């Protein structure tokens, strides 16, 4: 099974793909990010995110796409923009026949670190340990995406 985690952002959308084989431990398959330029129009930036995520799905054929659920944002413009990015990612997944699963930021942090209020550094540290990666995962958006994928793996494991 392959689980694609996404950390949606307009400037940087992180992604991370883990694989679960016969040994029921997640293996790091790949990670990275889609970067957009702030000077580009919103539609072009969303299209780039949509296209690159769709290409990732086409190439690596994950079984599911996992991302953070909508969260409360103090800035309404930020919340609306995040909604656009999330929509672009969801459409890319659905266009390729991949189901989308969402978890709250708190649930993802709790699943990976045992603390729903963990910092980005704590999440990155635990993602490294769980996936047995020697170096810190950069950018942090990719680490957050992998955390979402690990959260889904935990959920599946405990439901079985």
Steps between C-alpha positions, in 0.01 A plus 500: 500500500619851417375802696556850359495774762450862399562820697312756289640850471492763229873576513614148587287186480687218667456138404624173639441144389536202730464135414378218719629162385487153656683635804232717661732798545483808278788546259591839358440492126555867412430856606527853365296808429329705233609863512314788340607858443323771699492731198301254290120531481307275740353293216846419361630402843202272566535345156869423566417335834215302342713386206804397703294307756306331220829405332631356830186291535525379140866404536498341847141369524426547871200322646380805694577870540503639854507865608418733786137586545398865491611688809402831650700791360497847650550656159197435278704550182743229612212263571346559158834455325561173687156387388600563139821300537324213675242496222769485231662204676169320554402539135841361393442194719142444389600547135734202543247291695678536835295545816574794731516465879530796736619528860514802727844653562465402866421139413803476269735644764353274769539193280865572418631656823248413769436873547221677310673835554844390379725746318614457140846403630351228722294366209806497273707321767241226543440459126877446464497236774192317374632487143861439612638802312840631615466864390220748574232498233487831317304700432282474812198482269623161372546380858144610581375315192678183613348546847153500340584176317631341821184607682292315241721192533444507877124529446496204261720292731273556800180434304620154394 
